[in-house]
Every structure is written in C-alpha cells, then in structure tokens.
C-alpha cells in the first residue's frame, strides 16, 4: 500500500508544481502584455494574449482546478 500512497503523493506534487509554474507564467505574460501596450507593440500584444488564453485554458482544464471548484 505504501507504493500506491507514494505514487499518489508524487502525482499530487507534480500537479501542484505544474499549476504553480503555469500561474507564474501567467503573471509574467501579464507584465509583458502591459509592456507591449505601453510600447504600442501590437504584434507582441496579440502573441502574448494568445499565449495567455492558452495557458488559462490549460489551467481551467487541469484536474487540480476541479478540486477548487468543489471545495
């Protein structure tokens, strides 16, 4: 039973880290979007907002986000 527990614990840790990295990346992209807007860089703005939406979709569809909805 310890093997199962270890596997689940490892999976949970990996999911937690994945979400933390995604959240960090979201914040960095938001900063880069602000900079693109400040500089009038339309191409960077569109590229970054597309990336932002993609990451948001991944977070919303991740198993750990379902836990938050029901908690």
N, C-alpha and C positions, 0 to 999 in steps of 0.2 A: 504494500500500500504506500510505502514511502516513495517509491518510484513514481507513482501516479501523482502524489502530492508535489513532488519536486518538479514534475513536468508541468503541472498546472501553475505552480508558482513561477516557473520560468516563463511560461506563456503570458501570464499576467504582467510580469515585469517588462517583457518585450512590448506588450501593448501599451503600457504606461509610458515607456520611453519613446515609442513611435508617436504617441499623441503629444508628448512634451516637445519633441523635435518639430512636429507639424505646427504646434502653437507658436514656437519660437520663430519658425519660418514665416508664419502669418504676420507676426509683428514686424519682422524685418521688411517684408514686402509692403506693408502699410507705410512704413517710413520711406521706402523707395518710391512709392506712389506719390506721397507728399512732395518728395524732391522732384519727381518728374513734373508734377503740376506747377511747382514753383518755377521750374526752368522752362516750362512750356513744351516739354518733350512728349508730343502726342504718341509717337511710336512706343516709347518706353511705357507710357501710361497704359496703352491698350495691352501690351505684352504682360505687364505686371498684374493688371486687373484680371486678365485671363488666367494667369497662374494662381492668383488669389482665389478665384472661384473654383478652380480645380482642386486646390488643397482643401477649401471649405467642404466641397463635395465628398472628398475622401474622409474627412473628419466626421461628417454627418452620417456617413455610411459605415463607419467603423463599429465593431462590436462594443467597444467601450462607451461610445456615445449613447447606445441603447440603455446602458446601465444608468446613465444620468437622467434619462427621460422618465424612468420608472422609480427612481429613488425618492 
